[in-house]
Amino acid sequence: MRDADDSTRPAYSEDGVDLTLIRWMLSLTPAERLATLQQCVDSVLRVRAWNSETRLPANPANPDTAPH
């Protein structure tokens, strides 16, 4: 069952959790949720690959800490 007016529903819980994201994810089908998760995983893997290719320093404020 869906509320007729979402503007009366809080956007955040008392703990600061973004309830709009939870509601959005619950509005998706299980297959859509898995596709969204797979896109996130693919993004993380791409960033890891780029980081390993460019050999970024562990601490950008101190470039001397780059892995050798």
VEXKESE-486290 format. One record per residue: residue in one letter; z, x, y of N, C-alpha, C in turn. Coordinates in pm, 1 decimal. Layout:
% VEXKESE-486290
@res:A, nz:Z, nx:X, ny:Y, caz:Z, cax:X, cay:Y, cz:Z, cx:X, cy:Y
...
***
This chain:
% VEXKESE-486290
@res:M, nz:0.0, nx:84.1, ny:-116.8, caz:0.0, cax:0.0, cay:0.0, cz:0.0, cx:89.1, cy:123.8
@res:R, nz:-78.5, nx:52.2, ny:222.2, caz:-94.1, cax:131.3, cay:342.8, cz:-38.5, cx:56.7, cy:462.3
@res:D, nz:30.7, nx:128.9, ny:551.0, caz:79.2, cax:67.7, cay:674.6, cz:-39.5, cx:35.1, cy:763.6
@res:A, nz:-30.1, nx:-76.7, ny:833.4, caz:-138.7, cax:-116.6, cay:922.0, cz:-149.0, cx:-23.4, cy:1042.1
@res:D, nz:-36.6, nx:32.7, ny:1086.9, caz:-35.9, cax:115.9, cay:1207.5, cz:32.0, cx:249.2, cy:1177.4
@res:D, nz:-48.8, nx:352.4, ny:1153.1, caz:6.6, cax:485.0, cay:1123.3, cz:72.8, cx:549.4, cy:1243.6
@res:S, nz:47.4, nx:499.0, ny:1363.8, caz:105.1, cax:560.2, cay:1483.2, cz:256.6, cx:542.3, cy:1489.7
@res:T, nz:311.5, nx:448.1, ny:1413.2, caz:456.4, cax:427.9, cay:1412.7, cz:525.8, cx:515.2, cy:1309.0
@res:R, nz:447.7, nx:580.4, ny:1222.8, caz:505.0, cax:666.8, cay:1120.1, cz:528.0, cx:805.4, cy:1178.5
@res:P, nz:639.2, nx:867.9, ny:1145.9, caz:665.5, cax:1002.2, cay:1201.0, cz:566.4, cx:1105.5, cy:1146.7
@res:A, nz:532.2, nx:1201.9, ny:1232.2, caz:440.8, cax:1308.2, cay:1192.2, cz:515.8, cx:1418.8, cy:1118.6
@res:Y, nz:644.5, nx:1433.2, ny:1148.8, caz:724.8, cax:1539.5, cay:1088.5, cz:854.5, cx:1482.1, cy:1034.7
@res:S, nz:904.1, nx:1542.1, ny:926.5, caz:1033.3, cax:1501.8, cay:871.6, cz:1143.9, cx:1565.9, cy:954.8
@res:E, nz:1266.6, nx:1530.2, ny:925.9, caz:1380.3, cax:1590.5, cay:996.6, cz:1387.2, cx:1741.1, cy:973.3
@res:D, nz:1332.4, nx:1786.9, ny:860.6, caz:1331.6, cax:1929.4, cay:826.1, cz:1213.4, cx:2004.7, cy:885.1
@res:G, nz:1124.6, nx:1934.4, ny:954.4, caz:1009.2, cax:1998.5, cay:1015.4, cz:885.5, cx:2001.6, cy:928.2
@res:V, nz:886.7, nx:1928.4, ny:817.9, caz:770.6, cax:1924.3, cay:728.4, cz:664.6, cx:1833.8, cy:789.7
@res:D, nz:538.6, nx:1880.6, ny:792.8, caz:427.9, cax:1803.1, cay:847.7, cz:389.2, cx:1693.8, cy:748.9
@res:L, nz:431.7, nx:1573.8, ny:776.1, caz:406.8, cax:1461.4, cay:685.6, cz:261.8, cx:1416.0, cy:689.8
@res:T, nz:190.5, nx:1445.7, ny:798.2, caz:50.0, cax:1405.5, cay:805.9, cz:-32.5, cx:1478.6, cy:700.7
@res:L, nz:-0.1, nx:1605.1, ny:674.1, caz:-72.4, cax:1679.6, cay:571.5, cz:-43.7, cx:1625.1, cy:432.5
@res:I, nz:80.5, nx:1585.6, ny:410.1, caz:116.0, cax:1527.3, cay:280.0, cz:43.0, cx:1394.6, cy:261.9
@res:R, nz:42.9, nx:1312.7, ny:366.2, caz:-27.5, cax:1183.9, cay:356.4, cz:-176.7, cx:1204.9, cy:333.9
@res:W, nz:-234.2, nx:1303.5, ny:403.7, caz:-376.5, cax:1331.2, cay:387.3, cz:-405.5, cx:1372.8, cy:242.5
@res:M, nz:-325.7, nx:1465.0, ny:188.3, caz:-349.3, cax:1512.2, cay:51.6, cz:-334.2, cx:1397.0, cy:-48.1
@res:L, nz:-237.2, nx:1310.6, ny:-26.4, caz:-217.3, cax:1197.1, cay:-116.7, cz:-328.8, cx:1093.7, cy:-105.1
@res:S, nz:-403.3, nx:1096.7, ny:4.7, caz:-514.3, cax:1002.6, cay:20.3, cz:-636.6, cx:1046.2, cy:-59.8
@res:L, nz:-636.8, nx:1171.4, ny:-107.3, caz:-749.2, cax:1224.2, cay:-183.6, cz:-735.8, cx:1189.0, cy:-331.5
@res:T, nz:-848.3, nx:1187.0, ny:-399.0, caz:-845.6, cax:1168.3, cay:-543.9, cz:-798.4, cx:1299.3, cy:-607.6
@res:P, nz:-755.0, nx:1296.4, ny:-732.0, caz:-716.3, cax:1421.5, cay:-798.2, cz:-828.3, cx:1526.4, cy:-796.2
@res:A, nz:-952.3, nx:1484.6, ny:-816.3, caz:-1064.9, cax:1579.1, cay:-814.0, cz:-1082.0, cx:1639.6, cy:-674.9
@res:E, nz:-1064.5, nx:1558.8, ny:-571.3, caz:-1075.7, cax:1609.2, cay:-433.8, cz:-961.4, cx:1706.6, cy:-402.5
@res:R, nz:-843.0, nx:1677.2, ny:-454.3, caz:-729.3, cax:1768.4, cay:-434.4, cz:-757.0, cx:1903.3, cy:-499.7
@res:L, nz:-810.5, nx:1900.0, ny:-621.2, caz:-842.9, cax:2025.2, cay:-690.3, cz:-952.3, cx:2102.7, cy:-617.0
@res:A, nz:-1051.7, nx:2032.7, ny:-564.2, caz:-1158.1, cax:2099.1, cay:-489.0, cz:-1102.1, cx:2164.6, cy:-363.0
@res:T, nz:-1010.2, nx:2096.9, ny:-296.0, caz:-946.5, cax:2152.8, cay:-176.6, cz:-866.3, cx:2276.7, cy:-212.7
@res:L, nz:-790.4, nx:2270.2, ny:-320.2, caz:-712.4, cax:2384.4, cay:-365.8, cz:-804.1, cx:2500.7, cy:-402.5
@res:Q, nz:-915.0, nx:2472.8, ny:-470.6, caz:-1008.3, cax:2578.3, cay:-509.4, cz:-1067.6, cx:2646.1, cy:-386.6
@res:Q, nz:-1096.3, nx:2570.1, ny:-282.4, caz:-1147.5, cax:2628.4, cay:-158.3, cz:-1044.5, cx:2722.9, cy:-96.6
@res:C, nz:-917.4, nx:2685.1, ny:-102.3, caz:-811.3, cax:2771.8, cay:-49.6, cz:-801.7, cx:2900.6, cy:-132.0
@res:V, nz:-805.5, nx:2888.2, ny:-262.6, caz:-799.3, cax:3005.0, cay:-350.5, cz:-917.9, cx:3097.3, cy:-323.8
@res:D, nz:-1037.4, nx:3039.2, ny:-311.5, caz:-1157.1, cax:3119.4, cay:-283.7, cz:-1142.9, cx:3194.6, cy:-151.4
@res:S, nz:-1085.0, nx:3129.2, ny:-51.1, caz:-1064.3, cax:3194.2, cay:79.3, cz:-968.1, cx:3312.1, cy:67.2
@res:V, nz:-860.3, nx:3293.5, ny:-5.3, caz:-762.9, cax:3401.4, cay:-24.3, cz:-828.3, cx:3519.1, cy:-96.8
@res:L, nz:-905.9, nx:3490.2, ny:-199.1, caz:-972.5, cax:3597.1, cay:-273.7, cz:-1073.7, cx:3672.0, cy:-186.9
@res:R, nz:-1145.3, nx:3599.3, ny:-99.4, caz:-1239.0, cax:3665.9, cay:-8.2, cz:-1165.3, cx:3757.2, cy:88.5
@res:V, nz:-1054.6, nx:3710.6, ny:143.2, caz:-977.2, cax:3792.8, cay:237.1, cz:-923.0, cx:3916.5, cy:167.1
@res:R, nz:-872.9, nx:3899.9, ny:44.7, caz:-824.2, cax:4015.5, cay:-31.0, cz:-936.1, cx:4116.8, cy:-55.7
@res:A, nz:-1053.7, nx:4066.7, ny:-89.0, caz:-1167.2, cax:4156.3, cay:-113.7, cz:-1205.5, cx:4229.5, cy:14.1
@res:W, nz:-1211.0, nx:4159.4, ny:125.0, caz:-1245.0, cax:4223.4, cay:252.5, cz:-1141.0, cx:4328.6, cy:289.0
@res:N, nz:-1013.8, nx:4294.9, ny:268.4, caz:-907.4, cax:4390.0, cay:301.5, cz:-916.2, cx:4515.4, cy:215.5
@res:S, nz:-947.4, nx:4499.5, ny:88.6, caz:-955.5, cax:4617.7, cay:1.8, cz:-1078.9, cx:4701.0, cy:36.1
@res:E, nz:-1185.3, nx:4638.4, ny:83.2, caz:-1305.9, cax:4710.9, cay:122.1, cz:-1284.8, cx:4790.5, cy:250.3
@res:T, nz:-1211.8, nx:4733.0, ny:344.8, caz:-1194.3, cax:4798.3, cay:474.8, cz:-1072.1, cx:4889.0, cy:477.2
@res:R, nz:-989.4, nx:4881.8, ny:371.5, caz:-869.0, cax:4963.5, cay:359.8, cz:-784.6, cx:4955.6, cy:486.6
@res:L, nz:-745.7, nx:4836.9, ny:521.5, caz:-663.2, cax:4814.9, cay:639.4, cz:-527.6, cx:4883.0, cy:623.6
@res:P, nz:-471.1, nx:4930.8, ny:734.3, caz:-338.2, cax:4991.3, cay:725.5, cz:-234.6, cx:4885.1, cy:689.4
@res:A, nz:-130.5, nx:4927.2, ny:619.6, caz:-22.6, cax:4835.0, cay:583.8, cz:46.4, cx:4783.2, cy:709.0
@res:N, nz:55.2, nx:4867.7, ny:811.3, caz:117.5, cax:4831.0, cay:937.6, cz:16.3, cx:4857.6, cy:1048.9
@res:P, nz:-52.1, nx:4752.4, ny:1100.2, caz:-154.6, cax:4774.0, cay:1202.0, cz:-101.5, cx:4843.1, cy:1327.4
@res:A, nz:27.7, nx:4831.9, ny:1353.8, caz:85.0, cax:4899.2, cay:1470.2, cz:90.1, cx:5050.0, cy:1448.7
@res:N, nz:87.2, nx:5094.6, ny:1321.5, caz:89.9, cax:5236.1, cay:1288.5, cz:-21.2, cx:5265.8, cy:1189.3
@res:P, nz:-143.6, nx:5292.6, ny:1238.4, caz:-258.9, cax:5311.9, cay:1150.0, cz:-243.2, cx:5429.1, cy:1053.1
@res:D, nz:-147.5, nx:5516.7, ny:1075.7, caz:-127.1, cax:5630.5, cay:985.0, cz:-75.7, cx:5586.3, cy:848.8
@res:T, nz:-37.9, nx:5458.9, ny:834.6, caz:15.8, cax:5410.6, cay:707.7, cz:-92.8, cx:5354.7, cy:617.5
@res:A, nz:-220.2, nx:5378.5, ny:649.2, caz:-329.6, cax:5328.9, cay:565.8, cz:-322.0, cx:5391.2, cy:426.5
@res:P, nz:-354.8, nx:5312.8, ny:323.0, caz:-352.6, cax:5367.7, cay:186.8, cz:-459.0, cx:5477.4, cy:172.4
@res:H, nz:-432.0, nx:5574.7, ny:87.8, caz:-526.8, cax:5685.0, cay:68.2, cz:-602.3, cx:5670.4, cy:-59.5
***
